[in-house]
Amino acid sequence: MGPASRSGYMTATEVAAILHVTPKTVSRWAKEGKLPYMRTLGGHRRFPADAIEALARELQMPTSEDAASEDVE
C-alpha cells in the first residue's frame, strides 16, 4: 500500500487496481458522482479507502468454486 492508503485515502491508481478498471475510469466515475473523493491542495483526487473497500466487497461476485461449495451445503 502506498502512503495515501496509510492516511485513509487512496489514489486513482490504487482504486483502479482494487476495482479492476483503469485510473481514467476511476476519474470519470468520480466526476459522475459514482465514487466519493476529496481534492488535495494540489488538485488531485483522493478516495476514502474505507468506502472503496466496501464498494469492492459489495461488487464481488462469487467465483465458480464458491458456487460449487454452496451447492454441497
Order of alpha helices (4+ residues) and beta strands (2+ residues): alpha-beta-alpha-alpha-beta-beta-alpha-alpha
